[in-house]
Amino acid sequence: MFYKKSVEERIADRMAKRRPLEEGKTFEHGPAKFIFVSFIVIIVVVHFVGLAIIMEFS
């Protein structure tokens, strides 16, 4: 009665409509970029704090 495209077909249609990625633009999704940058910053800060603690007690 009603034809509904499969998930794979809908994803393929959506991907076909997208424009190609621009050079140097890695993240299209803003929240993903925010989470990635936050994660890197947290790792760097934790490493510096850990080094400071180790240097204080040695």
ROTIMAR-33537 format. One line per 2 residues: number of its first residue (from 1); for each residue x, y, z of N, C-alpha, C, O, CB. Coordinates in Angstrom, 2 decimals, m for minus. Each point is the difference from the previous one (the first is absolute). Glycine has a CB too. Layout:
% ROTIMAR-33537
NUM = X Y Z X Y Z X Y Z X Y Z X Y Z; ...
//
This chain:
% ROTIMAR-33537
1 = 0.83 m1.19 0.00 m0.83 1.19 0.00 0.88 1.26 0.00 m0.04 0.78 m0.95 m1.79 m2.05 2.17; 2.61 1.46 m0.18 0.90 1.15 0.07 1.42 m0.52 m0.08 0.39 m0.89 0.75 m2.03 2.25 0.64
3 = 2.42 m0.79 m2.30 1.39 m0.42 m0.15 0.89 0.95 0.80 m0.05 1.22 m0.18 m0.42 m2.20 m2.13; 1.26 0.41 3.18 0.95 0.78 0.77 1.40 m0.51 m0.31 0.25 m1.21 0.06 m1.95 1.64 1.77
5 = 2.61 0.48 m2.16 1.36 m0.40 m0.33 0.67 m0.59 1.23 m0.31 0.36 1.14 0.45 1.42 m2.91; 0.79 m2.70 1.52 0.75 m0.58 1.12 0.94 1.05 0.57 0.25 1.03 m0.62 m0.41 m3.34 m0.39
7 = 0.68 2.02 2.18 0.92 0.92 0.67 1.22 0.25 m0.88 0.45 1.14 m0.13 m1.24 m1.94 2.38; 1.32 m0.24 m2.85 1.18 0.14 m0.85 m0.27 0.92 m1.19 0.84 0.82 m0.35 m0.10 m3.10 1.05
9 = m1.92 2.14 m1.31 m0.34 0.85 m1.14 m0.18 1.45 0.42 0.42 0.91 m0.72 m1.52 m2.86 m0.37; 0.50 2.18 2.25 m0.18 1.37 0.47 1.35 0.64 0.33 0.21 1.17 m0.30 m2.46 m1.79 1.20
11 = 3.15 m0.15 m0.29 1.34 0.53 0.30 0.74 0.31 m1.30 0.65 1.04 m0.10 m0.58 m2.35 2.25; m0.17 0.43 m3.13 0.67 0.22 m1.29 m0.55 1.25 m0.68 0.77 0.78 m0.56 m0.39 m3.25 0.33
13 = m1.69 2.66 0.27 m0.59 1.21 m0.59 0.49 1.26 0.71 0.33 0.99 m0.66 m2.36 m2.33 0.02; 2.09 1.30 1.95 0.45 1.15 0.77 1.47 0.31 m0.28 0.39 1.16 m0.13 m2.08 m1.71 1.91
15 = 2.51 m0.50 m1.87 1.42 0.20 m0.28 0.21 0.55 m1.40 0.91 0.80 m0.22 m0.35 m2.68 1.79; m1.40 1.48 m2.52 0.12 0.49 m1.38 m0.33 1.49 m0.09 0.54 0.69 m0.86 m1.13 m2.98 0.02
17 = m0.28 2.77 1.70 m0.39 1.41 m0.03 1.03 0.91 0.65 0.00 1.21 m0.26 m2.36 m1.96 0.30; 3.22 0.20 0.79 0.99 0.83 0.71 1.08 0.50 m0.96 0.37 m0.69 m0.95 m0.81 m0.60 3.06
19 = 0.92 2.48 m1.84 1.11 0.51 m0.80 1.29 m0.64 0.51 0.07 m0.43 1.15 m1.29 2.63 m1.60; 2.24 m2.25 m0.39 1.25 m0.62 0.43 0.67 0.81 1.11 m0.19 1.22 0.09 0.49 m2.19 m2.38
21 = 0.48 0.29 3.13 0.69 0.68 1.09 1.04 0.96 m0.55 0.65 m0.28 m1.01 m1.03 m1.70 2.50; 0.53 3.10 m0.81 1.01 0.97 m0.40 1.34 m0.39 0.62 0.05 m0.61 1.07 m1.80 2.44 m1.25
23 = 2.81 m1.48 m0.50 1.34 m0.30 0.49 0.24 0.73 1.32 m0.25 1.20 0.10 1.09 m1.54 m2.47; m0.35 m0.39 3.36 0.31 0.60 1.30 m1.18 0.07 0.94 0.16 0.47 1.13 1.56 0.82 m2.27
25 = m2.88 m1.72 0.72 m1.18 0.01 0.87 m0.28 m1.43 0.43 m0.65 m0.76 m0.71 m0.31 2.83 m0.44; 1.46 m2.42 2.34 m0.10 m1.37 0.46 m1.35 m0.29 0.62 m0.61 m1.03 m0.29 3.07 1.02 0.66
27 = m2.94 0.91 0.48 m1.24 m0.24 0.73 m1.13 0.82 m0.62 0.08 1.22 m0.08 1.22 m1.67 2.19; m2.34 m0.23 m2.54 m1.19 0.70 m0.47 m0.97 0.24 1.15 m0.83 0.90 m0.05 1.13 m1.93 m2.21
29 = m0.18 0.22 3.28 m0.97 0.01 1.09 0.58 0.78 1.17 0.99 m0.43 0.59 m1.95 m1.79 m1.34; 0.37 3.34 1.09 0.51 0.87 1.06 0.17 m0.68 1.35 1.07 0.12 0.59 m2.14 1.72 m1.79
31 = 0.05 m2.54 1.71 0.16 m0.66 1.29 1.11 m1.05 0.01 0.66 m0.18 1.03 m3.08 0.59 m0.65; 2.63 m1.09 m1.49 1.09 m0.99 m0.05 1.35 0.70 0.12 0.90 m0.50 0.66 m2.32 m1.02 m2.08
33 = 1.55 2.66 0.77 1.24 0.77 0.10 0.21 0.47 1.43 1.11 m0.08 0.52 m1.33 0.82 m2.93; m0.84 m0.26 3.05 0.10 0.46 1.39 0.43 m1.13 0.93 0.87 0.20 0.84 m2.64 1.52 m1.31
35 = 1.17 m2.89 0.32 0.35 m1.14 0.85 1.44 m0.43 m0.25 0.72 m0.29 0.95 m3.11 m0.45 m0.96; 2.82 0.71 m1.24 1.37 m0.41 m0.33 1.01 0.97 0.61 0.97 m0.43 0.63 m1.80 m0.61 m2.76
37 = 0.63 2.34 1.94 0.93 1.00 0.53 m0.01 m0.04 1.53 1.06 0.11 0.62 m1.41 1.34 m2.65; m0.82 m1.59 2.63 m0.09 m0.07 1.47 0.77 m1.21 0.52 0.70 0.09 1.01 m2.93 1.06 m1.08
39 = 2.08 m2.27 m0.60 0.69 m1.22 0.42 1.52 0.19 m0.05 0.70 m0.39 0.93 m2.64 m0.98 m1.76; 2.44 1.96 m0.24 1.44 0.24 m0.12 0.48 0.95 1.09 1.05 m0.23 0.60 m1.19 m0.15 m3.09
41 = m0.61 1.45 2.75 0.38 0.97 1.03 0.03 m0.66 1.37 0.92 0.23 0.78 m1.91 1.63 m2.14; 0.00 m2.67 1.67 m0.04 m0.69 1.29 1.20 m0.92 0.16 0.61 m0.05 1.07 m3.12 0.16 m1.08
43 = 2.87 m0.84 m1.04 1.16 m0.90 0.07 1.28 0.78 0.27 0.81 m0.41 0.83 m1.94 m1.18 m2.40; 1.31 2.72 0.88 1.21 0.81 0.20 0.05 0.55 1.42 1.05 m0.05 0.64 m1.03 0.65 m3.08
45 = m1.13 m0.08 2.94 m0.04 0.56 1.35 0.28 m1.08 1.04 0.76 0.25 0.94 m2.40 1.49 m1.70; 1.06 m2.92 0.62 0.23 m1.09 0.94 1.47 m0.42 0.00 0.56 m0.30 1.05 m2.94 m0.48 m1.39
47 = 3.00 0.77 m0.82 1.42 m0.35 m0.06 0.86 1.04 0.72 0.91 m0.36 0.74 m1.32 m0.82 m2.92; 0.12 2.45 1.97 0.77 1.04 0.68 m0.21 m0.05 1.51 0.96 0.17 0.76 m1.12 1.25 m2.80
49 = m1.05 m1.64 2.48 m0.27 m0.10 1.44 0.71 m1.22 0.58 0.58 0.07 1.08 m2.82 1.06 m1.38; 2.19 m2.24 m0.41 0.70 m1.20 0.47 1.50 0.22 0.09 0.63 m0.43 0.97 m2.43 m0.96 m1.98
51 = 2.38 2.04 0.02 1.43 0.30 0.06 0.34 0.93 1.15 1.02 m0.19 0.67 m0.90 m0.12 m3.13; m0.96 1.30 2.70 0.23 0.92 1.11 m0.04 m0.73 1.33 0.82 0.27 0.88 m1.81 1.58 m2.23
53 = 0.04 m2.76 1.50 m0.10 m0.76 1.26 1.22 m0.90 0.17 0.57 m0.08 1.09 m3.08 0.13 m1.22; 2.92 m0.71 m0.93 1.18 m0.88 0.08 1.24 0.80 0.32 0.82 m0.45 0.80 m1.86 m1.11 m2.43
55 = 1.21 2.73 1.04 1.18 0.82 0.25 m0.02 0.56 1.43 1.06 0.17 0.60 m0.95 0.42 m3.04; m1.28 m0.31 2.98 m0.11 0.53 1.36 0.41 m1.03 1.04 0.64 0.35 0.99 m2.46 1.15 m1.76
57 = 1.47 m2.75 0.56 0.26 m1.03 1.01 1.28 m0.77 m0.24 0.29 m0.94 0.74 m2.71 0.76 m0.45; 3.20 0.53 m1.30 1.24 m0.76 m0.24 1.22 0.80 0.43 1.13 m0.48 m0.12 m2.22 m0.69 m1.78
//
